[in-house]
Amino acid sequence: QVQLVESGGGLAQPGGSLKLSCTGSSSIGSIYRMGWYRQTPGKQREGVASVVTPDNINYADSVLGRFTISRLNANNTITLQMNNLQPEATSDYFCRARYSRLGTNEVWGQGTHVTVGS
């Protein structure tokens, strides 16, 4: 199974930007869906964005138009460009690999923390 490592978290000011990266220890080319999720203490983990192919991308309504997910199979990487960040985006962000459309085999990264504030 691939191992996923997230990076790019940190502190951003409201209205600012951050770019998260998730890199796999091996090829992600055969993995069905790659995605970003976030979780704050006391709340359920929620989906932020996920990608199968450039024509098959989903975004949470709360980030639509501000966040962009990209998948770079050649680099075993997905990224999440986050623009116009607001304080409610403060959270731990996790990368997820879902191996097939109907199966339950999945891998999660350890997460990276994003704080939006002044």
C-alpha positions as a LaTeX table, in Angstrom:
\begin{tabular}{lrrr}
\hline
Residue & $x$ (\AA) & $y$ (\AA) & $z$ (\AA) \\
\hline
Gln1 & 0.00 & 0.00 & 0.00 \\
Val2 & 1.14 & 3.52 & $-0.69$ \\
Gln3 & 2.11 & 5.73 & 2.20 \\
Leu4 & 1.00 & 9.33 & 2.00 \\
Val5 & 2.81 & 12.35 & 3.41 \\
Glu6 & 1.17 & 15.75 & 3.54 \\
Ser7 & 3.04 & 19.06 & 3.63 \\
Gly8 & 2.41 & 22.74 & 3.19 \\
Gly9 & 0.32 & 23.50 & 6.22 \\
Gly10 & 0.97 & 26.52 & 8.37 \\
Leu11 & $-0.35$ & 29.94 & 9.24 \\
Ala12 & $-2.16$ & 32.13 & 6.75 \\
Gln13 & $-3.89$ & 35.44 & 7.17 \\
Pro14 & $-7.56$ & 35.79 & 6.28 \\
Gly15 & $-7.76$ & 36.27 & 2.54 \\
Gly16 & $-4.40$ & 34.62 & 2.08 \\
Ser17 & $-3.35$ & 31.42 & 0.35 \\
Leu18 & $-1.66$ & 28.14 & 1.11 \\
Lys19 & $-0.83$ & 25.16 & $-1.04$ \\
Leu20 & $-0.92$ & 21.68 & 0.43 \\
Ser21 & 0.85 & 18.72 & $-1.11$ \\
Cys22 & 0.40 & 15.00 & $-0.61$ \\
Thr23 & 3.10 & 12.72 & $-1.93$ \\
Gly24 & 2.89 & 8.97 & $-2.17$ \\
Ser25 & 5.70 & 6.60 & $-1.39$ \\
Ser26 & 4.92 & 4.75 & $-4.61$ \\
Ser27 & 2.90 & 5.25 & $-7.74$ \\
Ile28 & $-0.59$ & 6.71 & $-7.36$ \\
Gly29 & $-1.42$ & 6.18 & $-11.01$ \\
Ser30 & $-3.59$ & 3.13 & $-10.39$ \\
Ile31 & $-5.40$ & 4.59 & $-7.40$ \\
Tyr32 & $-8.99$ & 5.44 & $-8.20$ \\
Arg33 & $-9.64$ & 8.58 & $-6.20$ \\
Met34 & $-7.31$ & 10.89 & $-4.30$ \\
Gly35 & $-8.69$ & 13.51 & $-2.00$ \\
Trp36 & $-8.34$ & 16.02 & 0.78 \\
Tyr37 & $-10.35$ & 15.94 & 3.98 \\
Arg38 & $-10.24$ & 18.10 & 7.08 \\
Gln39 & $-11.14$ & 17.69 & 10.69 \\
Thr40 & $-11.30$ & 20.02 & 13.66 \\
Pro41 & $-11.52$ & 18.80 & 17.27 \\
Gly42 & $-15.00$ & 17.68 & 18.18 \\
Lys43 & $-16.21$ & 17.58 & 14.61 \\
Gln44 & $-16.51$ & 14.89 & 11.99 \\
Arg45 & $-13.96$ & 14.63 & 9.24 \\
Glu46 & $-15.33$ & 16.27 & 6.10 \\
Gly47 & $-14.44$ & 16.03 & 2.48 \\
Val48 & $-12.85$ & 19.10 & 0.94 \\
Ala49 & $-11.97$ & 18.02 & $-2.58$ \\
Ser50 & $-11.26$ & 14.83 & $-4.47$ \\
Val51 & $-10.08$ & 13.88 & $-7.93$ \\
Val52 & $-10.28$ & 10.85 & $-10.16$ \\
Thr53 & $-9.33$ & 12.52 & $-13.43$ \\
Pro54 & $-9.27$ & 16.19 & $-14.47$ \\
Asp55 & $-12.83$ & 15.69 & $-15.67$ \\
Asn56 & $-13.98$ & 14.03 & $-12.48$ \\
Ile57 & $-13.39$ & 16.37 & $-9.55$ \\
Asn58 & $-15.59$ & 17.10 & $-6.55$ \\
Tyr59 & $-15.47$ & 20.05 & $-4.17$ \\
Ala60 & $-17.29$ & 20.79 & $-0.97$ \\
Asp61 & $-19.69$ & 23.70 & $-1.47$ \\
Ser62 & $-17.82$ & 25.69 & 1.17 \\
Val63 & $-14.60$ & 25.74 & $-0.87$ \\
Leu64 & $-15.94$ & 25.84 & $-4.42$ \\
Gly65 & $-14.29$ & 28.61 & $-6.39$ \\
Arg66 & $-11.54$ & 29.14 & $-3.83$ \\
Phe67 & $-9.76$ & 25.78 & $-3.59$ \\
Thr68 & $-8.27$ & 23.83 & $-6.49$ \\
Ile69 & $-7.20$ & 20.21 & $-6.37$ \\
Ser70 & $-4.65$ & 18.84 & $-8.80$ \\
Arg71 & $-3.38$ & 15.35 & $-9.43$ \\
Leu72 & 0.11 & 14.76 & $-10.76$ \\
Asn73 & 0.46 & 11.03 & $-11.25$ \\
Ala74 & 3.97 & 11.37 & $-12.67$ \\
Asn75 & 5.10 & 12.89 & $-9.37$ \\
Asn76 & 2.91 & 10.68 & $-7.18$ \\
Thr77 & 1.45 & 13.90 & $-5.81$ \\
Ile78 & $-1.81$ & 15.71 & $-5.34$ \\
Thr79 & $-2.04$ & 19.31 & $-4.32$ \\
Leu80 & $-4.66$ & 21.60 & $-2.87$ \\
Gln81 & $-4.35$ & 25.27 & $-3.69$ \\
Met82 & $-6.34$ & 27.21 & $-1.13$ \\
Asn83 & $-7.11$ & 30.85 & $-1.88$ \\
Asn84 & $-9.07$ & 33.48 & 0.02 \\
Leu85 & $-8.71$ & 31.51 & 3.19 \\
Gln86 & $-11.09$ & 32.26 & 6.02 \\
Pro87 & $-10.77$ & 31.43 & 9.73 \\
Glu88 & $-13.23$ & 28.55 & 9.39 \\
Ala89 & $-10.66$ & 26.76 & 7.22 \\
Thr90 & $-8.51$ & 26.28 & 10.31 \\
Ser91 & $-8.23$ & 22.52 & 10.62 \\
Asp92 & $-6.10$ & 19.44 & 10.22 \\
Tyr93 & $-6.01$ & 18.43 & 6.57 \\
Phe94 & $-5.63$ & 14.82 & 5.52 \\
Cys95 & $-4.87$ & 13.16 & 2.23 \\
Arg96 & $-6.76$ & 10.01 & 1.30 \\
Ala97 & $-6.20$ & 7.40 & $-1.37$ \\
Arg98 & $-9.17$ & 5.28 & $-2.32$ \\
Tyr99 & $-8.04$ & 2.34 & $-4.39$ \\
Ser100 & $-11.22$ & 1.50 & $-6.25$ \\
Arg101 & $-14.67$ & 2.88 & $-6.91$ \\
Leu102 & $-16.58$ & 0.09 & $-5.21$ \\
Gly103 & $-14.00$ & $-1.25$ & $-2.77$ \\
Thr104 & $-13.18$ & $-0.11$ & 0.74 \\
Asn105 & $-9.38$ & $-0.26$ & 0.53 \\
Glu106 & $-8.03$ & 3.14 & 1.43 \\
Val107 & $-4.98$ & 4.84 & 2.89 \\
Trp108 & $-4.76$ & 8.06 & 4.89 \\
Gly109 & $-1.88$ & 10.38 & 5.51 \\
Gln110 & $-0.94$ & 11.74 & 8.92 \\
Gly111 & $-2.26$ & 15.20 & 8.22 \\
Thr112 & $-1.00$ & 18.74 & 8.13 \\
His113 & $-2.37$ & 21.62 & 10.15 \\
Val114 & $-3.68$ & 24.85 & 8.70 \\
Thr115 & $-4.38$ & 27.91 & 10.82 \\
Val116 & $-6.06$ & 30.97 & 9.37 \\
Gly117 & $-5.83$ & 34.02 & 11.55 \\
Ser118 & $-4.06$ & 37.23 & 12.18 \\
\hline
\end{tabular}
